[in-house]
Amino acid sequence: MDGLQILPLAITMMIGPQIMSAIIFVTTPRAVRVSLGFLTGVAIAATAGVAIAMGLAAALGNAVDLGDSSDHGSTGLIIQYVLVALLAAAALKNWIKRETIEPPKWLGTLMTADSRKAFKVGLLVILLMPSDIMIMLTVGVNLIQTDASFASALPFIALTLLVAALPLLVRLLFGRHAEAAMPKIRDWMNTHSWLVNIIVCAVFILLILT
């Protein structure tokens, strides 16, 4: 996977409740400690998730020939096209129900989270989010199709962690200005969660098709 593929995938991994969690954590009283717990969870989850995805892709490849990534009729690409259809349906659902869609209620409990809870959140927002599962499966299939090793996934994992760390880095670099801006960003994402979901679906569809 080249840089043009890795960076958008890493960004998409964190769009939605994932980055909203990171933003909320940097607005808590113990922002640094809590955020580091969250980032540790994200790093472990992304690493384990890609490893599992590669294992599943390898097992599927042994049972069904995934084909070459350049073959538009290969099983691997057919699987990706099915993902495109599912994502398009999800985006349409978010648009239709945009007036009633709200962010997950658990996001509202993160303001009082300690580093241990933040660590658990970091694990779960990667391992249980359907969009992230699909991205990691896509990465796994791509690596197996190209006969690449797990080491080839490390840049993707590192960039995912970097994107997750952006709110904390902004907080540390810009101090009080960031402290004032982060709650406004958090509130906007809460009231426009339907739009965030559509953006996630659209970006991922583009990544698969290109």
C-alpha positions, 0 to 999 in steps of 0.5 A, spaced: 500 500 500 502 506 498 502 513 501 496 515 497 492 509 500 494 509 507 493 516 509 486 517 507 485 510 510 488 512 517 484 519 517 477 515 515 479 510 521 478 516 526 472 520 523 466 519 527 465 517 534 473 516 534 475 523 533 470 525 537 472 521 543 479 524 542 476 531 542 472 530 548 478 527 552 482 533 551 477 537 554 477 534 560 481 536 567 486 531 566 487 531 558 494 529 557 493 523 562 486 521 559 488 522 552 494 518 553 490 512 555 486 513 549 491 513 544 494 506 547 488 503 546 487 505 539 494 503 538 493 496 541 486 495 537 489 498 530 495 493 531 491 487 533 485 489 528 490 489 522 493 482 524 486 479 525 484 482 518 490 479 515 489 472 518 482 472 516 484 474 509 489 469 508 484 464 511 479 466 506 484 466 500 486 459 502 479 457 501 477 462 495 482 464 490 482 472 492 485 473 485 490 479 483 488 486 486 489 488 478 484 483 476 477 487 476 473 480 477 477 477 482 474 475 489 477 480 493 475 486 489 468 483 489 468 483 496 470 490 496 464 492 491 459 489 496 462 493 501 461 499 497 454 497 496 453 497 504 456 504 505 452 507 500 446 504 503 448 507 510 450 514 507 443 514 504 440 512 511 444 517 514 441 522 509 434 520 510 434 520 518 438 526 518 433 530 523 433 524 528 440 522 528 444 523 534 451 521 537 452 515 541 449 516 548 456 514 551 460 520 548 456 524 553 459 520 559 467 521 557 468 528 560 468 524 567 473 518 564 479 516 567 485 514 563 483 506 564 476 508 561 479 512 556 484 506 554 478 501 554 474 506 549 480 507 545 480 499 544 472 499 543 472 505 538 477 501 533 475 494 534 467 495 534 466 500 529 463 497 523 467 502 519 473 501 522 472 493 521 471 494 514 477 499 513 482 493 517 479 488 512 480 492 506 487 493 508 488 485 510 485 483 503 490 488 500 496 486 503 494 478 502 493 480 495 500 483 494 503 478 498 506 483 503 508 482 510 505 485 517 510 490 517 507 493 511 501 495 515 505 499 520 505 505 516 498 505 516 497 503 524 502 509 525 498 514 521 492 512 524 495 513 531 497 520 529 491 522 527 488 520 533 493 524 537 492 530 533 487 533 538 492 532 544 498 535 539 493 541 538 492 542 545 499 542 547 501 546 541 496 552 542 494 551 549 489 556 551 487 557 544 486 550 543 482 549 550 477 554 547 476 551 540 476 544 542 469 544 546 466 548 540 468 543 535 466 537 539 459 541 540 459 542 532 460 534 531 455 532 536 450 536 532 452 534 525 453 527 527 449 525 521 454 529 516 460 526 519 457 519 518 456 520 511 463 523 510 466 517 512 462 513 508 463 517 502 471 517 503 471 510 504 467 509 498 472 513 494 478 509 497 475 503 495 473 505 488 480 508 486 
